[in-house]
Amino acid sequence: MASKKTDALGWVYTIHPNNTECFHLRMLLHIVKGPTSFQSLRTVKNVIYDTFQGACKALGLLDDESHWENTLSEASICCTPKSLRCLFAIMLTFCQITDPLKLWQNYRESMADDILHRKRQELSSNDISFDQSIFDEALFELNKEVEVLSGKSIVHFGFPLPININRTTINIECLRERSYDQQQLLLSVQNENQLNREQRIVYDSVMSSVNNNEGKILFLDAPGGTGKTFLINLLLAKVRYGGKIALAVASSGIAATLLVRGRTAHSTFKLPLKYDSDDITSVCNVSKQSGTGKLMQDCCLIIWDEASMSQKTSVEVLDRTMRDLRHNNSPMGGCTVLFSGDFRQILPVVTRGTRADEVNASLKRSYLWPYIKILELKTNMRVLCTDQDNINFVKDLLLIGKGEFQATNDKINIKSFCNSVPTITKLIQNVYPNIQNISSKSLKWFQERAILSPTNEQVDKINDLILSRFDAQSQMYYSVDTVLEKEDTVHFPTEFLNSLTPPKVPPHKLILKIGAPIILMRNLSPPTLCNGIRLQIKKLRSSLLECIILTGCVKLPEIVLNINMHFRRIVQTAKKKCAMTFELLPQNTAIPSTVYNLSNTIQGRPGIVLLNFIIFEKYDLINFYP
Ligand SMILES: Nc1ncnc2c1ncn2[C@@H]1O[C@H](COP(=O)(O)OP(=O)(O)OP(=O)(O)O)[C@@H](O)[C@H]1O
């Protein structure tokens, strides 16, 4: 009998996974729409499977090793050997594959094809075929990728040591920091004469500290649009052009993508992930002999962007480690450090903390703050040549940041400086006009627009609306949701796990369309594949996505990146509570994203959705900080 409140007809009993076929039949009943027989339930893409379990496997609903096999099999057709090795390195590092050696044996020829080709050219002979030395060389290249991603060698993943592994004694991290394209650096250094007066003061101050080993610690206080990134990248280029090591880090992956060879501070310095706010003993997880340790001893400039968002403790951990590594008791071991950020924006996030806790966790409350010299940028370079409207808008934002904006009854009327629109549909029309013709839109068109929303629920809703507006080949990807303890399967049925949409985890059902921009939600291979970068889908395969990069410092529109689309969501249950932990995750459709994530990367036409259905958008919106 139909329930009064819902349109449910009945209750599907939970089944223990030991009752294999029933368990999988139940799973299919939740996925397959309008089945007419048991056989139609077992049919996937016109193939009739013998068992319900087989059909579930074909639909990608089960977590088994065949996913990795399928991924590599698809990738070996469409990827270059180098990108296949990159993909395999990512899989080794993040996917907890049970038998990676078997995968290597099956696909090593595809991964070593470029080496064979090179050898044939070198010896001008087409008779050369695959042999152990070629596989060893491919293994060596794979090892390099894995070391960069995980800091571990392939031996850790059960691989044999390639014979020529001795070459890895070269410090890969130092090598990477010294191997820049000099021509490219020279081009960047030529921007020097474009600096405005304020930028020039900062530039000279940093360069004199680097050149004379003064070990200054500076903080660049600069609101959005004043040319921080422009200046930082110039400083990095100048120091690197001189053959010295300059490390560029940021508090978040998305901010790091804007800096040349930028990485997150946590991954660069191996900062601890958890510490107490009053921790005075923790240090970075690096030894003096390690590659990172050597890099931290040799570098002469560290630039830490968005430092205003970092916990003071992480900066203090770095300070202690630098003093120790460099045998120098001056702040940061005598290395020149440039922090940059804007305390008017977001302060460090303190879980369940008060405003006072956030202020207390910020760099300004660190014992290092008295040693820090503050430099300022005030001229907004982004609106220099635009109309008065934009200039006023930037002024208003600054006033809000300083707490000086004229408020009535402590309330700010946002409508006074934004164009408000009445509905989400209208907002989509304004931000993505004529999205029906998606194939005619240029990369730039996508780069300069996005809709920002503070909640995942709205993000999903807007994604669905936008995706339904254009026709393109689409593909559905399902996450494999499981509970950590098998015994909990009965208490937390699969469809319940599928219905969960916790923060930072994509939904169970991900519908993607060719041409749609997506956002990567995980640091897979920084700085190219970094949490927060935007990509555009070029091809959809059953286990693989082919994408190009839309935003980030590494703009490689010609390079197709391959992302494995098998994702697991594992739920860890505690007594009767249930908390979802995120194990491996690729990406979500990203036309809308969370406000913070994208505010740094859009310089065109963003729209912003505020809660409670107040919707507004602003052409040429410069930056919005909630
Ligand atoms: N001296 C300069 N000459 C010419 N263009 C500049 C100069 N400084 C900055 N710009 C340009 O101004 C724009 C904004 O600069 P940039 O992105 O570096 O600002 P920002 O402070 O990093 O902003 P945000 O904090 O919002 O990321 C960019 O397009 C940049 O190329």
PDBQT file of the ligand as one rigid body, heavy atoms in Angstrom, charges set to zero:
ROOT
HETATM    1  N1  LIG A 701      52.655  45.765 -13.016  1.00  0.00    +0.000 N 
HETATM    2  C1  LIG A 701      51.710  45.224 -13.764  1.00  0.00    +0.000 A 
HETATM    3  N2  LIG A 701      51.641  45.505 -15.057  1.00  0.00    +0.000 NA
HETATM    4  C2  LIG A 701      50.667  44.989 -15.846  1.00  0.00    +0.000 A 
HETATM    5  N3  LIG A 701      49.704  44.177 -15.400  1.00  0.00    +0.000 NA
HETATM    6  C3  LIG A 701      49.713  43.835 -14.110  1.00  0.00    +0.000 A 
HETATM    7  C4  LIG A 701      50.715  44.351 -13.222  1.00  0.00    +0.000 A 
HETATM    8  N4  LIG A 701      50.462  43.843 -12.001  1.00  0.00    +0.000 NA
HETATM    9  C5  LIG A 701      49.371  43.058 -12.132  1.00  0.00    +0.000 A 
HETATM   10  N5  LIG A 701      48.932  43.063 -13.387  1.00  0.00    +0.000 N 
HETATM   11  C6  LIG A 701      47.745  42.356 -13.906  1.00  0.00    +0.000 C 
HETATM   12  O1  LIG A 701      46.653  42.630 -13.038  1.00  0.00    +0.000 OA
HETATM   13  C7  LIG A 701      45.832  41.481 -12.898  1.00  0.00    +0.000 C 
HETATM   14  C8  LIG A 701      45.695  41.122 -11.427  1.00  0.00    +0.000 C 
HETATM   15  O2  LIG A 701      46.957  40.736 -10.932  1.00  0.00    +0.000 OA
HETATM   16  P1  LIG A 701      47.176  39.461 -10.003  1.00  0.00    +0.000 P 
HETATM   17  O3  LIG A 701      46.347  38.314 -10.439  1.00  0.00    +0.000 OA
HETATM   18  O4  LIG A 701      48.633  39.270  -9.880  1.00  0.00    +0.000 OA
HETATM   19  O5  LIG A 701      46.568  40.039  -8.644  1.00  0.00    +0.000 OA
HETATM   20  P2  LIG A 701      46.426  39.317  -7.242  1.00  0.00    +0.000 P 
HETATM   21  O6  LIG A 701      46.748  40.327  -6.208  1.00  0.00    +0.000 OA
HETATM   22  O7  LIG A 701      47.207  38.065  -7.231  1.00  0.00    +0.000 OA
HETATM   23  O8  LIG A 701      44.878  38.993  -7.230  1.00  0.00    +0.000 OA
HETATM   24  P3  LIG A 701      44.115  37.845  -6.438  1.00  0.00    +0.000 P 
HETATM   25  O9  LIG A 701      44.514  37.956  -5.008  1.00  0.00    +0.000 OA
HETATM   26  O10 LIG A 701      42.692  38.171  -6.690  1.00  0.00    +0.000 OA
HETATM   27  O11 LIG A 701      44.532  36.558  -7.067  1.00  0.00    +0.000 OA
HETATM   28  C9  LIG A 701      46.482  40.382 -13.716  1.00  0.00    +0.000 C 
HETATM   29  O12 LIG A 701      45.836  40.326 -14.948  1.00  0.00    +0.000 OA
HETATM   30  C10 LIG A 701      47.913  40.850 -13.878  1.00  0.00    +0.000 C 
HETATM   31  O13 LIG A 701      48.506  40.390 -15.081  1.00  0.00    +0.000 OA
ENDROOT
TORSDOF 0
